[in-house]
Amino acid sequence: MMDIHHILKRLPHRYPMLMVDRVLELEKGKRIRAIKNVTINEPFFVGHYPKRPVMPGVLMIEALAQAAAILAFESGDAVLDDNTVYYFVGIDGARFKRPVEPGDQLTLDVTLGRSKAGIFKFSGRASVGDELAVEAELMCAVRRIEA
């Protein structure tokens, strides 16, 4: 289990782009289960859509990618610092199955497929309760940058 304070040490994202509120389960090198609590106070709901607020699909994918980043950092020897970035570099097979609305809790399940030379491939699924909201294959890369 990982609370928000631990998550903030693992991810560089901050409000309004932080999309992981808590990690429920983590098996290093294998999988992660995390949650994103979706509230009416999210800034994107102002315009998406005012009469029927729906979480943008791209942000559901971003939530999966952030959970994947936590899994990658916890599984490997990469350390988050000012010279390390975690890039989202690919997405395949994204399918949106259910809208996500204010009050929903998005459960993020990500499994590590393989990793090589700082490139990670993941399978991700996000659900609300027992209903699948989105699924996708993700590819991410950890890179060192010059200051």
Secondary structure, DSSP 8 states (H G I E B T S, - for coil): -B-HHHHHHH----TTS----EEEEEETTTEEEEEEE--TT-GGGGTS-TTS----HHHHHHHHHHHHHHHHHHHSS---STTEEEEEEEEEEEEE-S---TT-EEEEEEEEEEEETTEEEEEEEEEETTEEEEEEEEEEEEEE---
